[in-house]
Amino acid sequence: MLESMILLLFLIWLARNFKKRRDFSFGGYGYLILIFLVAATIAVFVSPDRIAAQGIWKAYFIEPILFFIVFVNSMKNREHWSLIVGALGSSALLVAIPAIIQKFTGFGIANPFWAAEETRRVVSWYGFPNAVGLYLAPIVVLFLGMFFWQGRRDKSRFYQGLVIVAAIAAIVFARSEGAAIGILAAVVFLGFFFPNKKLRRTSTCILMALVILVSLITPFRSYVFEKATMSDLSGQIRVQQWKETWSMLTDGRIISGAGLAGYQTVIAPYHAEGIWIKDKGDSKWLDKVLYDEEYKKAHWQPTEIYMYPHNFFLNFWSETGLLGLLAIIALMIKFVANYWRVEEKENKKVYLVLIAVLVAIFVHGLVDAQYFKNDLSVLWWLVFAAGAVVMRDREKIKIS
């Protein structure tokens, strides 16, 4: 449905502009987009499954960029901004509300472990919990930016608050720690870089208070240490996965990667069937693993082969090769650098919020598979298109 809507939208837009013989813009990203698409196209031929690779190429690269082109060339005024933001907020509510209902009912959660009340993780319309956070986190950051830096009398603040509260609740109920950390990183970024001295002082005080609190309270300190050192179960699995991916890439695939939709096939020879989970402070851990059969059973964690390496850099490197990785990094650098090209003072604030959205996506993507889903790839290019429009327009843009 999403693909059909994008293609129909693009064809109608193209037909209208073809008659008027108008040139269209790539928002200043034309050459980088071309390089990115070349890398993705090469990755189709590298892939061991070219049929699946062509589907990924179409859905995650061609169609989102067609959407980007329409967005950049169609956004003309504040009313258009309101429609876009309203649609994003509505989509966030359509994801968040079913997730909140699932938290209290368990309805629609197919996985028995996630459905059980004591271990419940909501999935909304998706098949896995992290998808909830992957989609909602960028929208939460966008709406937080609007909520705190628009006028207090703005009529849309109630709607913004509703979206923020519902989306954060869904992320918490999904137990998407990566999304929560991404949102926190984006909020810290805005707190320190937004052009408001009072806000920066407040942000500094809050951050210092949090650091002191974490340092003094043992459970908080242990939790932060586990996450920072990747020593919990989820972290250990990801570290093992990254090691396997690096072994695969350095074994003759530094340039090419695994190809689109090729990761699960190519990584198989490098994959460990499981990992040993070490007890904290257990000095005799190795002896028990070697000689105690019951201990072995309790501390051996089988690991599956995931669709992607769950790391922003390794995801793009594996899927689109070194050229694709360099292209996506160059796109992000250019996006941030364009901030200094925004002329209108208030628009610079809007652009800073968009950078914060990219920060949330990137930070979450360090431990998950950002971009490589239909909705996530469209959301990625929507952020880039919005930035291009803000940079281009010299009149004040109000996102509401």
VMD Tcl script that draws the C-alpha trace (Angstrom):
set ca {
  {0.00 0.00 0.00}
  {2.79 2.41 0.93}
  {4.70 1.66 -2.27}
  {1.57 2.09 -4.39}
  {0.79 5.45 -2.79}
  {4.33 6.73 -3.37}
  {4.37 5.65 -7.02}
  {0.93 7.10 -7.67}
  {1.89 10.34 -5.95}
  {5.07 10.65 -8.01}
  {3.36 9.87 -11.33}
  {0.62 12.47 -10.74}
  {3.19 15.07 -9.69}
  {5.39 14.25 -12.70}
  {2.47 14.50 -15.13}
  {1.46 17.91 -13.80}
  {4.99 19.29 -13.95}
  {5.76 17.72 -17.32}
  {2.96 19.75 -18.88}
  {4.33 22.93 -17.31}
  {7.88 22.01 -18.36}
  {9.30 22.96 -14.97}
  {12.72 21.93 -13.73}
  {12.73 20.11 -10.42}
  {15.16 20.26 -7.50}
  {17.09 17.62 -5.58}
  {17.46 19.98 -2.62}
  {21.20 20.35 -3.18}
  {21.81 16.62 -2.67}
  {21.71 15.58 -6.35}
  {25.24 14.21 -6.76}
  {25.26 12.46 -3.39}
  {21.87 10.88 -4.11}
  {23.20 9.66 -7.45}
  {26.24 8.07 -5.78}
  {23.97 6.50 -3.15}
  {21.73 5.00 -5.85}
  {24.74 3.75 -7.84}
  {25.99 1.96 -4.71}
  {22.55 0.43 -4.11}
  {22.32 -0.67 -7.75}
  {25.74 -2.34 -7.62}
  {24.64 -4.05 -4.40}
  {21.78 -5.72 -6.30}
  {24.30 -7.56 -8.49}
  {26.54 -8.38 -5.51}
  {23.64 -9.99 -3.64}
  {23.27 -13.81 -3.62}
  {19.49 -13.30 -3.94}
  {18.91 -10.80 -6.75}
  {15.13 -11.11 -6.75}
  {14.91 -10.07 -3.08}
  {17.63 -7.46 -3.69}
  {15.59 -5.83 -6.46}
  {12.61 -5.56 -4.12}
  {14.77 -3.90 -1.45}
  {16.34 -1.61 -4.07}
  {12.90 -0.47 -5.20}
  {11.27 -0.14 -1.78}
  {14.12 1.29 0.32}
  {15.99 3.39 -2.22}
  {14.09 4.32 -5.39}
  {10.64 4.99 -3.92}
  {11.75 6.97 -0.83}
  {13.90 9.19 -3.07}
  {10.93 9.70 -5.43}
  {8.99 10.80 -2.34}
  {11.89 13.13 -1.43}
  {11.75 14.74 -4.89}
  {8.00 15.36 -4.68}
  {8.32 16.78 -1.16}
  {11.13 19.21 -2.01}
  {9.35 20.48 -5.11}
  {5.84 20.67 -3.64}
  {6.28 22.31 -0.23}
  {5.40 25.96 -0.75}
  {3.87 27.50 2.37}
  {3.06 27.17 6.07}
  {-0.17 25.31 5.38}
  {1.82 22.55 3.70}
  {4.01 22.28 6.79}
  {0.94 21.94 8.99}
  {-0.41 19.14 6.81}
  {2.88 17.22 6.88}
  {3.34 17.54 10.64}
  {-0.30 16.69 11.27}
  {0.05 13.55 9.16}
  {3.18 12.51 11.04}
  {1.44 13.04 14.36}
  {-1.58 11.03 13.21}
  {0.63 8.17 12.05}
  {2.41 8.23 15.42}
  {-0.93 7.95 17.22}
  {-1.99 5.11 14.93}
  {1.12 3.22 16.02}
  {1.10 4.29 19.68}
  {-2.56 3.75 20.63}
  {-2.71 0.03 19.66}
  {0.59 -0.44 21.50}
  {-0.86 1.12 24.66}
  {-3.94 -1.10 24.40}
  {-1.70 -4.16 23.98}
  {0.13 -3.29 27.19}
  {-3.04 -3.87 29.21}
  {-4.64 -6.63 27.14}
  {-1.87 -8.52 25.35}
  {-4.13 -8.62 22.30}
  {-2.38 -9.06 18.96}
  {1.06 -10.02 20.32}
  {1.90 -13.28 18.55}
  {5.12 -14.10 20.41}
  {4.18 -15.91 23.68}
  {7.14 -14.48 25.59}
  {6.31 -10.88 24.63}
  {2.58 -11.53 25.24}
  {3.06 -12.88 28.78}
  {2.07 -10.25 31.34}
  {5.32 -10.38 33.32}
  {7.54 -10.10 30.21}
  {5.19 -8.15 27.94}
  {6.61 -6.06 25.10}
  {4.11 -4.41 22.79}
  {4.48 -4.57 18.99}
  {1.54 -2.44 17.75}
  {0.99 -3.27 14.06}
  {4.52 -4.63 13.66}
  {5.96 -8.08 14.24}
  {8.58 -7.07 16.82}
  {8.84 -4.49 19.66}
  {11.81 -2.46 18.44}
  {9.89 -1.46 15.30}
  {7.67 0.67 17.54}
  {10.63 2.67 18.82}
  {12.33 2.85 15.43}
  {9.34 4.67 13.93}
  {8.17 6.74 16.91}
  {11.47 8.10 18.30}
  {12.17 10.58 15.43}
  {8.57 11.85 15.56}
  {8.79 12.31 19.35}
  {11.90 14.48 18.91}
  {10.24 16.57 16.19}
  {7.17 17.17 18.35}
  {9.24 17.90 21.46}
  {11.07 20.57 19.50}
  {7.79 22.12 18.40}
  {6.22 21.88 21.84}
  {8.96 23.65 23.76}
  {9.93 26.32 21.27}
  {6.62 27.52 19.96}
  {4.51 30.12 21.71}
  {2.61 29.01 24.81}
  {-0.64 30.16 23.25}
  {-0.16 28.03 20.15}
  {-3.39 26.12 19.54}
  {-1.57 22.97 18.44}
  {0.23 22.41 21.76}
  {-2.46 20.07 23.11}
  {-2.18 17.88 19.99}
  {1.62 17.97 20.20}
  {1.51 16.97 23.86}
  {-0.89 14.12 23.11}
  {1.41 12.75 20.39}
  {4.47 13.03 22.65}
  {2.88 11.34 25.65}
  {1.26 8.53 23.64}
  {4.43 7.84 21.61}
  {6.73 7.82 24.66}
  {4.31 5.49 26.48}
  {4.37 3.11 23.51}
  {8.19 3.19 23.44}
  {8.34 2.44 27.17}
  {5.82 -0.41 26.84}
  {7.83 -1.81 23.91}
  {10.94 -1.62 26.13}
  {12.84 -0.07 23.24}
  {15.94 1.11 25.09}
  {17.68 2.19 21.88}
  {14.79 4.52 21.04}
  {14.81 5.98 24.56}
  {18.56 6.62 24.38}
  {18.15 8.17 20.92}
  {15.48 10.56 22.23}
  {17.65 11.43 25.25}
  {20.64 12.17 23.00}
  {18.50 14.41 20.78}
  {17.08 16.30 23.79}
  {20.60 16.84 25.20}
  {21.70 18.09 21.77}
  {18.85 20.59 21.63}
  {19.41 21.64 25.23}
  {23.02 22.60 24.55}
  {22.81 23.97 21.02}
  {19.43 25.70 20.84}
  {20.02 29.49 20.76}
  {18.65 30.22 24.22}
  {21.07 30.91 27.10}
  {18.49 30.18 29.79}
  {17.71 26.82 28.20}
  {21.40 25.93 27.96}
  {21.95 26.76 31.65}
  {18.90 24.72 32.63}
  {20.02 21.79 30.47}
  {23.49 21.87 32.00}
  {22.08 21.81 35.54}
  {19.69 18.94 34.74}
  {22.44 16.91 33.08}
  {24.80 17.45 36.03}
  {22.04 16.43 38.43}
  {21.41 13.25 36.44}
  {25.12 12.39 36.42}
  {25.31 12.85 40.19}
  {22.13 10.83 40.69}
  {23.42 7.96 38.57}
  {26.77 8.05 40.35}
  {25.26 7.88 43.83}
  {22.43 5.36 43.35}
  {23.78 1.84 42.82}
  {20.92 0.37 40.69}
  {21.09 3.33 38.30}
  {24.88 3.16 38.18}
  {24.83 -0.57 37.43}
  {22.21 -0.14 34.71}
  {24.11 2.66 32.97}
  {27.39 0.71 33.26}
  {25.81 -2.39 31.70}
  {24.42 -0.41 28.78}
  {27.56 1.65 28.23}
  {29.84 -1.40 28.25}
  {27.38 -3.63 26.34}
  {27.75 -6.22 29.11}
  {24.06 -7.16 29.41}
  {22.60 -9.99 27.32}
  {21.35 -7.74 24.52}
  {24.69 -5.94 24.39}
  {26.73 -9.15 24.33}
  {24.63 -10.52 21.46}
  {25.15 -7.32 19.47}
  {28.89 -7.27 20.11}
  {29.12 -10.87 18.91}
  {27.09 -9.96 15.83}
  {29.36 -7.01 15.04}
  {32.43 -9.23 15.37}
  {30.92 -11.72 12.94}
  {30.01 -8.96 10.50}
  {33.51 -7.50 10.67}
  {35.01 -10.93 10.01}
  {32.74 -11.28 6.97}
  {33.62 -7.84 5.61}
  {37.36 -8.25 6.08}
  {37.27 -11.65 4.39}
  {37.25 -10.21 0.87}
  {34.09 -8.06 1.14}
  {35.46 -4.71 2.32}
  {34.43 -3.01 -0.94}
  {31.35 -4.96 -1.98}
  {29.68 -5.88 1.32}
  {27.13 -8.69 1.29}
  {24.77 -7.00 -1.17}
  {21.14 -6.01 -0.69}
  {19.17 -8.74 1.12}
  {22.36 -10.82 1.21}
  {23.45 -10.48 4.83}
  {21.75 -13.56 6.27}
  {23.17 -15.80 3.55}
  {26.69 -14.39 3.48}
  {27.12 -14.17 7.26}
  {26.15 -17.83 7.88}
  {29.71 -19.27 7.71}
  {30.90 -16.66 10.23}
  {27.99 -17.03 12.63}
  {28.41 -18.47 16.12}
  {25.47 -20.60 17.20}
  {25.44 -18.93 20.61}
  {27.42 -17.11 23.29}
  {28.42 -17.83 26.89}
  {26.80 -15.46 29.38}
  {29.24 -14.67 32.18}
  {28.00 -14.14 35.75}
  {29.05 -10.90 37.40}
  {31.99 -11.38 39.73}
  {32.21 -15.12 39.09}
  {35.97 -15.78 39.14}
  {35.46 -19.51 38.50}
  {33.24 -18.93 35.45}
  {35.62 -20.56 32.96}
  {36.14 -23.72 35.07}
  {32.36 -24.13 35.41}
  {31.86 -23.74 31.66}
  {34.48 -26.40 31.01}
  {33.36 -28.98 33.56}
  {29.85 -28.28 34.90}
  {27.16 -29.50 32.48}
  {24.27 -27.88 34.35}
  {26.12 -24.58 34.45}
  {26.74 -24.84 30.71}
  {23.06 -25.31 29.98}
  {22.11 -22.33 32.13}
  {24.72 -19.97 30.66}
  {24.63 -20.86 26.98}
  {22.54 -18.40 24.95}
  {21.67 -19.51 21.39}
  {21.79 -16.66 18.86}
  {19.92 -16.32 15.58}
  {21.05 -14.71 12.34}
  {19.34 -11.34 12.12}
  {18.43 -9.60 8.87}
  {20.97 -6.81 9.51}
  {24.05 -6.27 11.72}
  {22.18 -3.86 14.03}
  {24.68 -1.03 13.68}
  {24.29 2.05 11.49}
  {27.71 1.78 9.85}
  {27.74 -2.01 9.49}
  {24.16 -2.02 8.13}
  {25.02 0.27 5.22}
  {28.45 -1.28 4.71}
  {27.02 -4.78 4.50}
  {24.00 -3.84 2.34}
  {25.45 -1.20 -0.02}
  {29.20 -1.75 0.20}
  {31.85 0.79 1.12}
  {30.59 3.26 -1.52}
  {27.09 3.24 -0.02}
  {28.47 3.73 3.50}
  {30.58 6.70 2.40}
  {27.60 8.17 0.51}
  {25.26 8.02 3.52}
  {27.93 9.56 5.78}
  {28.48 12.35 3.23}
  {24.71 12.97 3.07}
  {24.55 13.34 6.85}
  {27.57 15.67 6.97}
  {26.06 17.86 4.26}
  {22.70 17.90 6.05}
  {24.33 19.20 9.25}
  {26.58 21.65 7.38}
  {23.55 23.17 5.63}
  {22.47 24.60 8.99}
  {24.86 27.50 8.44}
  {23.22 28.23 5.08}
  {19.78 28.86 6.58}
  {19.18 32.60 6.42}
  {15.96 33.26 8.35}
  {16.58 33.33 12.13}
  {13.49 31.37 13.16}
  {14.05 28.84 10.39}
  {17.46 28.06 11.91}
  {15.60 26.88 15.02}
  {13.42 24.65 12.87}
  {16.50 23.25 11.14}
  {18.16 22.60 14.50}
  {15.13 20.51 15.51}
  {15.53 18.52 12.27}
  {19.20 17.90 13.10}
  {18.07 16.64 16.50}
  {15.72 14.21 14.73}
  {18.70 12.95 12.72}
  {20.68 12.63 15.98}
  {17.94 10.40 17.44}
  {17.88 8.25 14.30}
  {21.66 7.91 14.23}
  {22.11 7.15 17.95}
  {19.33 4.55 17.91}
  {20.82 3.14 14.73}
  {24.11 2.40 16.49}
  {22.43 -0.60 18.12}
  {19.56 -1.34 15.74}
  {18.57 -1.53 12.08}
  {17.50 1.99 11.17}
  {16.57 2.94 7.58}
  {16.09 -0.60 6.24}
  {12.29 -0.72 6.43}
  {9.75 0.87 4.10}
  {8.42 3.36 6.64}
  {11.86 4.17 8.09}
  {13.46 4.87 4.72}
  {10.61 7.23 3.80}
  {10.90 8.94 7.20}
  {14.65 9.37 6.64}
  {14.18 11.12 3.31}
  {11.29 13.18 4.69}
  {13.71 14.66 7.25}
  {16.24 15.46 4.51}
  {13.53 16.98 2.30}
  {12.23 19.12 5.18}
  {15.77 20.37 5.78}
  {16.17 21.27 2.10}
  {12.92 23.26 2.16}
  {13.86 25.11 5.37}
  {17.27 26.00 3.92}
  {15.70 27.23 0.67}
  {12.92 29.40 2.10}
  {13.72 32.91 3.29}
  {10.41 33.50 5.00}
  {9.64 32.22 8.47}
  {8.33 28.65 8.51}
  {6.13 27.62 11.40}
  {5.75 23.91 12.01}
  {2.38 23.42 13.70}
}
mol new
graphics top color blue
foreach p $ca { graphics top sphere $p radius 0.5 }
foreach p [lrange $ca 0 end-1] q [lrange $ca 1 end] { graphics top cylinder $p $q radius 0.2 }
display resetview
